[in-house]
Every structure is written in structure tokens, then in C-alpha cells.
Amino acid sequence: MNGQTYRMDDAPLNKFHIRITALTFGSNFSDGYALGIIGMALSLLGPQMHFGSFWTGLIGSSALIGLFIGSLFLGGLSDKIGRQKIYLSNFVIITVASALQFFVTDPVTLFILRILIGVALGGDYAVGSTLLAEFSPRKYRGILLSSLNAIWTLGYVSASVVGYYLGKMGPDSWRWMLVSAVIPAVIVLVMRIGTPESPRWLVKMGRNEEAKEIVRKYIGPNAVMDENISQNTAANYGIKDLFNKHLWKRTAFGGLFYTCQVIPYFAIFTFLPTILEAMGFEETFTVDMLLNLFLLLGAIAGVWCTEKLSRRGFTIYSFIILTISLFILSLMPAGSNGFVIMVFAIFTFVMAAAGNLTLVYPAELFPTEVRGTGVGLVTAISRIGAAIGTFLLPVSVSSFGMTASMITLSVILLIGTVVSIAWAPETKSLGLNEASNPNLDVATSLNREENSVEVGS
């Protein structure tokens, strides 16, 4: 910018922004792949180990249970010890646990390994998007964060394709399916070595000189960052601050909107071949791949929607469309395959597009002091909901039938619609700390001192 100083929020996009985005892209691809491959593996693993609906649901939801634990605890830990340490160690765990899946001989061991993978993925959901948000300029933050969902979806769809072809290798091919998740995990792990700490977090911890050096090296020699906070105060904040009178509504909205969106997503797409069979489709792979294509197209379209539409409007209208389309699907009679595919494609496309919001909104809801904790908490809430939904879906279908199960998922989407109309804030086009101000100075909401620390000048 011709030697003029500029805020970190207004920095031009540079090679480092692309690099940190690519690293987070890699993690989201790996996340989507690890969660997608289990659905394919279960179709072979379940009959071989004689799973009933209980173990099928439990193994299918195991990584999501781990995601709950990892998001809740590792997100909060990142506000205490920093983003970078967890950002790197997550993929050590994912790589090792994914490799060990090849050798399992019983459902309990597989369940434990999937829990460990989920814990690490949960930490990465909280820390990865937080770190990217804290480095990204406001002009590009929405498109960079929302692009993560497209990459996650690509990983998820890739798992379906790989699983289909590996499935032809014989009854033990599920082992190769599960261990294949090591490949993207190792690539991400190696590439993440040397990632710098978030300068915003360093400022909160009073480590201003380190923050200055990182800003100058990675953002630009003329970049500055203004933060209204006294030194060494970030360690005093925790999960309780998310429920103070200024932030509780944002915490509640983040958790509920995220949960109402991912429960139908994971419940339906984890067991998509089974659902398609229950809907009367004899050959499910072609329909599965068609819907996966709409997942991918929807995720790409969601990047555009996140950039062009308001956060609030995009959230509300996507919930409305999802609620109506899933309710229609739940009432479809057997034999109407053409209409079912059309409505299912609309549902899939919009669900994938709206999924971009889950990677943009949470990071914008909370101030830096508790951003990792906040993103971790709302992700944890969503994942325990998704785990419960995924576990219960096979049980529900077996006990009450497909129609009742789908109507229940429609009601969950309706709840998301109501919550979004009542509480969704507009955070687009604001600086990261401005976006997280709930109608007042966040310094007041977290009882911060009113002094300014300028970084990088």
C-alpha cells in the first residue's frame, strides 16, 4: 500500500494468507474424508462383525462423539496455550489413530480409535477456523472461511468414490478404506510444520513483540493491529464468559443454529445408501453419486452465497428451504423415484451451501479472548447433537419407520428456522472484533481496560 500503514483487517491478500488457507483446506478435506469413509466401511464391516443397529449407530457416530469432546476442550485450551500447538498436534493424533484402524478385530477398539480421531478433528474445527479467521483480512474472510466447507465436502465425496472402488477388493477391504485416511492426514501434518502463532492471541497474552514480528513477517512491514485490551488478561477468561448478559444470546444462537443444521446432515448422509434402499431404490450407488455431486455443487455455490448474501438472510432462507424439502421427502410414497431424486437434490444442494455458514458464523460471533472457547463450544454442542442423531437414526428407522424418522429431522430444521429468525445477528463486512461486538463494546462485555495496544507499527 505504497508505504502507508494499514490495519491487519484491511491488509491485501498475500502468499501467507493463501498458505494458511491451504493448510486449513487440507485439514477440512481430511476431516470430510475421515467422516465420509466410515459410512462406506460400515456396509462391509457391519455384516462381518455382526453389528446390530446399536453398534452400527455407535460406530457411525463415534467420531462425532469425539468431535464433541475435542471441540469443547481443545477449543478452550487454545485460548490458554495458543492456537499453533493444537493446530499441529491434532494431525499427529489423526494420522496415528487412522493407521491403527487397519488392525482392529472388534467393535470396541474401532470405537475408541474413532473417538480419538474425532477428538483431534474437533480440536481442528475449533482451532483451524479460528486461526484462519484471525489472520484473514475482513474483505476476504467470508470467502476463505466458507470455502472450507467446499473442501470438506470434496473430502466427503472423495471418500464415497474411494470406498466404492476399494469395496471391490474383498471382505477385508473396509480396512483399506479406513487406513486410506492416513494419506491426506500425513500431507497436512507435514505442511503445517512452521505455522506461526496468531498475533491477535499473542497480544491478548501480552506478548506484543512476538506479535509485531509475526505481523511484519507474514502480513506486511506496514501492517498494524489495534486491540483494546490490557496485557495478560486473556488467561482470565473462560467458558463462563460466553454466558454473560452480553454474549449468552450469541452463544445460544451459535450452538442451536449449528446443531439444527448438522443433525440432519450427518444422520442422512452417513447412512445414505440405507436410506435410499428404504425409499425404494434398488441400485443406490448411481443415486448416491448424483447426490454427492449436488453436495459438491452446493458447497461451491455456498461460497458465492456467503460472499454476496447477508449472514442473517442466508441462514434464515436456507433453513426454510431445507425444512420444506425434507418434510416433502418424508411424505413421498414408494415408486415416485423421479420426484424423490429432484426434491432430494434440492435438499442436498441447499444443505451443502448452508454448511458454509457453520465455518464462517461461529468465528465472527465471539471476541478474541474467548473465540477459541466459543467456536469450540458451539462446535461441541453441534457435534454431540449430530452424534446422538446419527446413533439414533438406524434405531429410529428400525423401530418407527423412515417416514417418522424424516419428519423428526424436519422438525429439527424448523427449530433452526425459528432460532435464526429470533437471534441471528448480522456480522458481514465488519472487522473481526467489530463483528463479535453484541451491540456494544466487547471491552465492556468482558470487563476489559480501555487502552489500545498497537501492533506492528
Backbone hydrogen bonds, N-H to C=O, Kabsch-Sander energy under -0.5 kcal/mol:
donor,donor_aa,acceptor,acceptor_aa,energy
4,Q,1,M,-1.7
6,Y,222,N,-1.9
8,M,224,V,-2.4
10,D,7,R,-1.3
11,A,8,M,-1.2
18,I,14,N,-1.7
19,R,15,K,-2.3
20,I,16,F,-2.9
21,T,17,H,-1.8
22,A,18,I,-2.6
23,L,19,R,-2.5
24,T,20,I,-1.7
25,F,21,T,-2.8
26,G,22,A,-2.7
27,S,23,L,-1.6
28,N,24,T,-2.2
29,F,25,F,-2.6
30,S,26,G,-2.2
31,D,27,S,-2.7
32,G,28,N,-2.7
33,Y,29,F,-2.5
34,A,30,S,-2.7
35,L,31,D,-2.1
36,G,32,G,-2.1
37,I,33,Y,-2.5
38,I,34,A,-0.6
39,G,36,G,-0.6
40,M,36,G,-0.9
41,A,37,I,-2.4
42,L,38,I,-2.4
43,S,39,G,-0.7
43,S,40,M,-0.6
44,L,41,A,-1.4
45,L,41,A,-3.3
46,G,42,L,-2.3
48,Q,44,L,-1.6
49,M,45,L,-2.3
51,F,46,G,-2.8
56,T,52,G,-2.2
57,G,53,S,-2.2
58,L,54,F,-2.4
59,I,55,W,-2.9
60,G,56,T,-2.1
61,S,57,G,-1.6
62,S,58,L,-0.7
62,S,59,I,-0.7
63,A,59,I,-0.5
65,I,61,S,-2.0
66,G,62,S,-2.2
67,L,63,A,-2.3
68,F,64,L,-1.8
69,I,65,I,-1.7
70,G,66,G,-3.2
71,S,67,L,-2.8
72,L,68,F,-2.0
73,F,69,I,-2.4
74,L,70,G,-2.1
75,G,70,G,-0.8
75,G,71,S,-0.8
76,G,72,L,-0.9
77,L,73,F,-2.2
78,S,74,L,-1.9
79,D,75,G,-0.7
79,D,76,G,-0.9
80,K,76,G,-0.6
80,K,77,L,-1.1
81,I,77,L,-2.9
82,G,78,S,-1.1
86,I,82,G,-0.5
87,Y,83,R,-2.4
88,L,84,Q,-1.7
89,S,85,K,-2.4
90,N,86,I,-2.1
91,F,88,L,-0.8
92,V,88,L,-0.6
92,V,89,S,-0.7
93,I,89,S,-1.7
94,I,90,N,-2.1
95,T,91,F,-1.7
96,V,92,V,-2.1
97,A,93,I,-2.7
98,S,94,I,-2.2
99,A,95,T,-1.9
100,L,96,V,-2.0
101,Q,97,A,-0.9
101,Q,98,S,-0.5
102,F,99,A,-1.4
103,F,100,L,-1.5
104,V,101,Q,-1.2
110,L,106,D,-1.6
111,F,107,P,-2.6
112,I,108,V,-2.3
113,L,109,T,-2.4
114,R,110,L,-2.6
115,I,111,F,-2.0
116,L,112,I,-2.2
117,I,113,L,-2.4
118,G,114,R,-2.4
119,V,115,I,-2.5
120,A,116,L,-2.1
121,L,117,I,-2.5
122,G,118,G,-3.0
123,G,119,V,-2.0
124,D,120,A,-1.8
125,Y,121,L,-2.6
126,A,122,G,-1.9
127,V,123,G,-2.8
128,G,124,D,-2.4
129,S,124,D,-0.6
129,S,125,Y,-0.8
130,T,126,A,-0.9
131,L,127,V,-3.0
132,L,128,G,-2.3
133,A,129,S,-2.4
134,E,130,T,-2.1
135,F,131,L,-1.1
135,F,132,L,-0.5
136,S,132,L,-1.9
138,R,9,D,-2.4
139,K,9,D,-0.6
140,Y,137,P,-1.1
141,R,137,P,-1.3
142,G,138,R,-0.6
144,L,140,Y,-2.5
145,L,141,R,-2.7
146,S,142,G,-2.5
147,S,143,I,-1.4
148,L,144,L,-0.6
148,L,145,L,-1.0
149,N,146,S,-1.1
150,A,146,S,-0.8
151,I,147,S,-1.9
152,W,148,L,-2.6
153,T,149,N,-2.7
154,L,150,A,-2.0
155,G,151,I,-2.2
156,Y,152,W,-2.3
157,V,153,T,-3.0
158,S,154,L,-2.6
159,A,155,G,-1.8
160,S,156,Y,-1.2
161,V,157,V,-1.9
162,V,158,S,-3.0
163,G,159,A,-2.7
164,Y,160,S,-1.9
165,Y,161,V,-1.9
166,L,162,V,-2.8
167,G,163,G,-1.7
168,K,165,Y,-1.1
169,M,166,L,-2.2
170,G,167,G,-0.7
173,S,170,G,-1.8
175,R,172,D,-1.7
176,W,172,D,-0.7
177,M,173,S,-2.1
178,L,174,W,-2.3
179,V,175,R,-2.4
180,S,176,W,-1.4
181,A,178,L,-1.2
182,V,179,V,-2.1
183,I,180,S,-1.2
185,A,181,A,-1.3
186,V,182,V,-2.8
187,I,183,I,-1.8
188,V,184,P,-2.2
189,L,185,A,-2.5
190,V,186,V,-2.4
191,M,187,I,-2.1
192,R,188,V,-1.7
193,I,189,L,-0.6
193,I,190,V,-1.0
195,T,192,R,-2.0
202,L,198,S,-2.0
203,V,199,P,-2.3
204,K,200,R,-1.7
205,M,201,W,-1.5
206,G,203,V,-1.8
207,R,202,L,-2.7
208,N,206,G,-1.3
211,A,207,R,-1.8
212,K,208,N,-2.6
213,E,209,E,-2.2
214,I,210,E,-2.1
215,V,211,A,-2.6
216,R,212,K,-2.7
217,K,213,E,-2.3
218,Y,214,I,-2.9
219,I,214,I,-0.6
219,I,215,V,-1.9
220,G,215,V,-2.1
223,A,220,G,-1.6
224,V,6,Y,-2.9
225,M,455,V,-1.5
227,E,225,M,-0.5
227,E,453,V,-1.5
229,I,227,E,-1.4
229,I,451,N,-0.6
233,T,204,K,-1.0
233,T,230,S,-0.9
234,A,204,K,-1.5
236,N,233,T,-1.8
237,Y,234,A,-1.5
241,D,238,G,-1.4
242,L,239,I,-1.3
243,F,240,K,-1.6
244,N,241,D,-1.1
247,L,244,N,-0.7
248,W,244,N,-2.2
251,T,247,L,-2.4
252,A,248,W,-2.8
253,F,249,K,-2.7
254,G,250,R,-2.9
255,G,251,T,-2.3
256,L,252,A,-2.5
257,F,253,F,-3.1
258,Y,254,G,-1.7
259,T,255,G,-2.1
260,C,256,L,-2.8
261,Q,257,F,-1.1
262,V,258,Y,-2.2
263,I,259,T,-2.2
265,Y,261,Q,-1.1
266,F,262,V,-2.7
267,A,263,I,-2.1
268,I,264,P,-2.4
269,F,265,Y,-2.6
270,T,266,F,-1.8
271,F,267,A,-0.8
272,L,269,F,-0.6
275,I,271,F,-2.4
276,L,272,L,-2.7
277,E,273,P,-2.0
278,A,274,T,-2.1
279,M,275,I,-1.4
280,G,277,E,-1.6
281,F,276,L,-2.4
282,E,280,G,-0.5
284,T,282,E,-0.7
287,V,283,E,-0.6
288,D,284,T,-3.0
289,M,285,F,-2.8
290,L,286,T,-2.2
291,L,287,V,-2.6
292,N,288,D,-2.4
293,L,289,M,-2.1
294,F,290,L,-1.8
295,L,291,L,-2.1
296,L,292,N,-2.2
297,L,293,L,-2.8
298,G,294,F,-2.5
299,A,295,L,-2.2
300,I,296,L,-2.0
301,A,297,L,-2.7
302,G,298,G,-2.2
303,V,299,A,-0.9
303,V,300,I,-0.7
304,W,300,I,-1.1
305,C,301,A,-2.3
306,T,302,G,-2.6
307,E,303,V,-1.6
308,K,304,W,-2.5
309,L,305,C,-3.0
314,F,310,S,-2.5
315,T,311,R,-2.0
316,I,312,R,-2.4
317,Y,313,G,-2.4
318,S,314,F,-1.6
319,F,315,T,-1.8
320,I,316,I,-1.9
321,I,317,Y,-2.2
322,L,318,S,-2.4
323,T,319,F,-2.5
324,I,320,I,-2.2
325,S,321,I,-2.5
326,L,322,L,-2.3
327,F,323,T,-1.9
328,I,324,I,-2.2
329,L,325,S,-2.1
330,S,326,L,-2.1
331,L,327,F,-0.8
331,L,328,I,-0.9
332,M,329,L,-1.2
335,G,279,M,-0.5
336,S,333,P,-1.4
337,N,335,G,-0.8
340,V,336,S,-2.3
341,I,337,N,-2.6
342,M,338,G,-1.8
343,V,339,F,-2.6
344,F,340,V,-2.9
345,A,341,I,-2.4
346,I,342,M,-1.9
347,F,343,V,-2.6
348,T,344,F,-2.8
349,F,345,A,-2.6
350,V,346,I,-2.4
351,M,347,F,-2.6
352,A,348,T,-2.3
353,A,349,F,-2.2
354,A,350,V,-3.0
355,G,351,M,-1.3
356,N,353,A,-1.4
357,L,354,A,-1.6
358,T,354,A,-0.5
358,T,355,G,-0.8
359,L,356,N,-1.2
360,V,356,N,-0.6
360,V,357,L,-0.9
361,Y,357,L,-2.4
364,E,360,V,-0.9
364,E,361,Y,-1.2
365,L,361,Y,-0.9
365,L,362,P,-1.0
366,F,362,P,-0.6
370,V,367,P,-1.1
371,R,368,T,-1.1
372,G,368,T,-0.5
374,G,370,V,-3.3
375,V,371,R,-3.2
376,G,372,G,-2.3
377,L,373,T,-2.6
378,V,374,G,-2.5
379,T,375,V,-2.1
380,A,376,G,-2.5
381,I,377,L,-2.8
382,S,378,V,-2.1
383,R,379,T,-2.5
384,I,380,A,-2.4
385,G,381,I,-1.8
386,A,382,S,-2.5
387,A,383,R,-2.7
388,I,384,I,-2.3
389,G,385,G,-2.5
390,T,386,A,-2.8
391,F,387,A,-2.6
392,L,388,I,-2.5
393,L,389,G,-1.7
395,V,391,F,-0.7
396,S,392,L,-3.6
397,V,393,L,-3.0
398,S,394,P,-2.0
399,S,395,V,-2.1
400,F,396,S,-3.7
401,G,396,S,-1.0
401,G,397,V,-0.9
405,S,401,G,-1.5
406,M,402,M,-2.6
407,I,403,T,-2.2
408,T,404,A,-1.9
409,L,405,S,-1.7
410,S,406,M,-1.9
411,V,407,I,-2.0
412,I,408,T,-1.6
413,L,409,L,-1.7
414,L,410,S,-2.0
415,I,411,V,-2.2
416,G,412,I,-1.8
417,T,413,L,-1.9
418,V,414,L,-2.2
419,V,415,I,-2.6
420,S,416,G,-2.1
421,I,417,T,-2.2
422,A,418,V,-2.0
423,W,419,V,-2.7
424,A,420,S,-1.8
427,T,425,P,-0.7
430,L,427,T,-1.0
435,A,431,G,-3.3
436,S,432,L,-1.0
437,N,434,E,-1.5
439,N,437,N,-2.1
444,T,441,D,-1.2
445,S,441,D,-1.5
446,L,442,V,-2.2
447,N,444,T,-1.1
448,R,443,A,-3.6
451,N,449,E,-1.5
453,V,227,E,-2.1
454,E,452,S,-0.6
455,V,225,M,-1.8
455,V,453,V,-0.5
